[in-house]
């Protein structure tokens, strides 16, 4: 199942430049080694688990999910009375060796002992020592003495830990949770406090349709697998249950974590399919019946062979449809590089939009090598790699103030935007526009995030999101749109000369195919920018910043 599940293939398809394909393998390898260590209580398997964890840490920052799930598993085993010497040996070895190894990774450093995301693992490690010590005391003292000592020790240790933890956090020795992790626990946190995190499409909540699109049959077999795990609990099955439930929650909060959910969906669905088939195959009589056996059929279940055959055929049908669905989704949605777009024409033929590479090629060969390009951060990596030009912000920019300045420039009038662009020493401005082709992931549809991020800092307090809406609270680009929107830099860069272009039959010129509206501001000229290049399908538009003197006149 996992070989073809779209939720995993979306990040591991050949040609993908991201590292999650390796990371998920490392995560599952670590989980496998952990379960082996728990079952055997062997230092050998625990050491291999720590090595797999080191591999995971070196490949993906999502290792924090792993180093919190394993301690949570140990804590649940303690609470359910399943903690044993095997668990103690396994966890202490994994935590100590894994932490030391992970600290050898340059971008991790001392985070495992200084950041809040890792404190749960450290706390459970301390609980393991306390639990082992309590077990030792229980064996040496009578019940009355043990109860008095136990309550005293627990109260004292709890008070000391809370006090020390609070002091370390107040003094900054332990860093607080980052915004991305807060948004996992409180989905509204990023939207209300850190718009730059909420603006990332991968950080949006997952829709119900995405679950079926990426998982199909697994959505229905997942609860079946959970039921069978609950019906026969063991240390390993408790871990699988916890992995499944936590992954389901986090994937609902952040669509990117569908990648983490897909493997455990396959595991639990596989358990469900296996148990269902095993149950009905026991009732399948493949021997040739004779006349005597027909007379001696079980009167309480006269057609068990037919029911068993029917259920097996139904499961086979569902598995075949799952395979076909996964193949179709992979070929249609996840097999094309994000830089080359494709669509289906009216006759069913495939149409290729290669505007991104066209624009980057133009930038590479027609601009000075020291030119600085301003665009929204989504395209930063591509411009740097393919155009070999300096950009202001990219996918790895976490300086909220810097990205806010770019958002302020896009949301301001030409005059105010020009001051910001001069401040940032911008040579060219690049925008993505889908009004001609119907490409919905363009900068106009992302514009409100630019407004929110631009207004989230002190220098952008004058930018208010409600100014870009109509009096009725709508975001419109037609004549009913807000005057602030119709005169901002982003609007003018996207719709410059678009008012004379016919996009569809029986539609007026300047009809935006994404917003399904005729633009409201058609006849305008650019004062501080000049059009440098527009690609074949108008997907990418590049403008050069004019070199104006103090009087606003172009220098010759």
NORPE-V148571 format. One record per backbone hydrogen bond with DSSP energy under -1.0 kcal/mol. NH is the residue of the N-H (numbers start at 1). CO is the residue of the C=O. If there is no record, write none. Layout:
# NORPE-V148571
nh->{NH | NH}
co->{CO | CO}
This chain:
# NORPE-V148571
nh->{4 | 5 | 7 | 8 | 9 | 10 | 11 | 13 | 16 | 23 | 24 | 26 | 27 | 28 | 29 | 30 | 31 | 32 | 33 | 34 | 35 | 36 | 37 | 38 | 39 | 40 | 41 | 46 | 47 | 48 | 49 | 50 | 51 | 52 | 53 | 54 | 55 | 56 | 57 | 58 | 60 | 63 | 64 | 65 | 67 | 69 | 70 | 72 | 73 | 74 | 75 | 76 | 77 | 78 | 79 | 80 | 81 | 82 | 83 | 88 | 89 | 90 | 91 | 92 | 93 | 94 | 95 | 96 | 97 | 98 | 99 | 100 | 101 | 102 | 103 | 104 | 105 | 108 | 109 | 111 | 113 | 115 | 116 | 118 | 119 | 122 | 123 | 124 | 125 | 126 | 127 | 128 | 129 | 130 | 131 | 132 | 133 | 134 | 135 | 136 | 137 | 138 | 139 | 141 | 146 | 147 | 148 | 149 | 150 | 151 | 152 | 153 | 154 | 155 | 156 | 157 | 158 | 159 | 160 | 161 | 162 | 163 | 164 | 165 | 166 | 167 | 168 | 169 | 170 | 171 | 173 | 174 | 175 | 182 | 183 | 185 | 186 | 189 | 192 | 193 | 194 | 197 | 198 | 199 | 200 | 203 | 204 | 206 | 211 | 212 | 213 | 214 | 215 | 216 | 218 | 219 | 220 | 221 | 222 | 225 | 226 | 227 | 228 | 229 | 230 | 231 | 238 | 239 | 240 | 241 | 242 | 243 | 244 | 245 | 246 | 247 | 248 | 249 | 250 | 251 | 252 | 253 | 254 | 255 | 256 | 257 | 258 | 259 | 261 | 262 | 265 | 266 | 267 | 268 | 269 | 270 | 271 | 272 | 273 | 274 | 275 | 276 | 277 | 278 | 279 | 280 | 281 | 282 | 294 | 295 | 296 | 304 | 307 | 308 | 309 | 310 | 311 | 312 | 313 | 314 | 315 | 316 | 317 | 318 | 319 | 320 | 321 | 322 | 323 | 324 | 325 | 326 | 327 | 328 | 329 | 330 | 331 | 332 | 333 | 334 | 340 | 341 | 343 | 345 | 348 | 351 | 353 | 358 | 359 | 360 | 361 | 362 | 363 | 364 | 365 | 366 | 371 | 373 | 374 | 379 | 380 | 383 | 384 | 385 | 386 | 387 | 390 | 392 | 397 | 400 | 403 | 404 | 405 | 406 | 407 | 408 | 409 | 410 | 411 | 417 | 418 | 419 | 420 | 421 | 422 | 423 | 424 | 426 | 427 | 428 | 429 | 430 | 431 | 433 | 438 | 443 | 449 | 450 | 451 | 452 | 453 | 454 | 455 | 456 | 460 | 461 | 463 | 467 | 468 | 469 | 470 | 473 | 481 | 486 | 488 | 489 | 490 | 492 | 493 | 494 | 495 | 498 | 500 | 501 | 507 | 510 | 512 | 513 | 516 | 517 | 519 | 520 | 524 | 530 | 532 | 533 | 535 | 538 | 541 | 542 | 543 | 544 | 545 | 546 | 548 | 549 | 552 | 555}
co->{1 | 1 | 214 | 5 | 5 | 6 | 8 | 9 | 13 | 19 | 20 | 22 | 23 | 24 | 25 | 26 | 27 | 28 | 29 | 30 | 31 | 32 | 33 | 34 | 35 | 36 | 37 | 42 | 43 | 44 | 45 | 46 | 47 | 48 | 49 | 50 | 51 | 52 | 53 | 54 | 56 | 60 | 61 | 62 | 63 | 65 | 66 | 68 | 69 | 70 | 71 | 72 | 73 | 74 | 75 | 76 | 78 | 77 | 77 | 84 | 85 | 86 | 87 | 88 | 89 | 90 | 91 | 92 | 93 | 94 | 95 | 96 | 97 | 98 | 99 | 101 | 102 | 105 | 105 | 108 | 110 | 111 | 175 | 115 | 116 | 118 | 119 | 120 | 121 | 122 | 123 | 124 | 125 | 126 | 127 | 128 | 129 | 130 | 131 | 132 | 133 | 134 | 135 | 137 | 142 | 143 | 144 | 145 | 146 | 147 | 148 | 149 | 150 | 151 | 152 | 153 | 154 | 155 | 156 | 157 | 158 | 159 | 160 | 161 | 162 | 163 | 164 | 165 | 166 | 167 | 168 | 168 | 114 | 178 | 179 | 181 | 182 | 186 | 188 | 189 | 190 | 194 | 194 | 195 | 197 | 200 | 201 | 252 | 207 | 208 | 209 | 210 | 211 | 212 | 215 | 216 | 217 | 217 | 218 | 221 | 222 | 223 | 224 | 225 | 226 | 227 | 234 | 235 | 236 | 237 | 238 | 239 | 240 | 241 | 242 | 243 | 244 | 245 | 246 | 247 | 248 | 249 | 250 | 204 | 202 | 254 | 255 | 256 | 257 | 258 | 261 | 262 | 263 | 264 | 265 | 266 | 267 | 268 | 269 | 270 | 271 | 272 | 273 | 274 | 275 | 276 | 277 | 278 | 290 | 291 | 292 | 301 | 303 | 304 | 305 | 306 | 307 | 308 | 309 | 310 | 311 | 312 | 313 | 314 | 315 | 316 | 317 | 318 | 319 | 320 | 321 | 322 | 323 | 324 | 325 | 326 | 327 | 328 | 329 | 329 | 337 | 353 | 351 | 349 | 345 | 343 | 341 | 354 | 355 | 356 | 357 | 358 | 359 | 360 | 361 | 362 | 368 | 390 | 428 | 376 | 377 | 379 | 380 | 381 | 382 | 383 | 371 | 373 | 394 | 398 | 399 | 400 | 401 | 402 | 403 | 404 | 405 | 406 | 407 | 413 | 414 | 415 | 416 | 417 | 418 | 419 | 420 | 421 | 372 | 372 | 543 | 374 | 541 | 539 | 434 | 432 | 446 | 446 | 447 | 448 | 449 | 450 | 451 | 453 | 457 | 458 | 460 | 464 | 465 | 466 | 474 | 470 | 478 | 482 | 485 | 412 | 410 | 488 | 489 | 490 | 491 | 495 | 497 | 498 | 504 | 501 | 517 | 435 | 512 | 512 | 510 | 477 | 522 | 544 | 542 | 542 | 540 | 535 | 431 | 533 | 429 | 530 | 427 | 528 | 546 | 553 | 549 | 547}
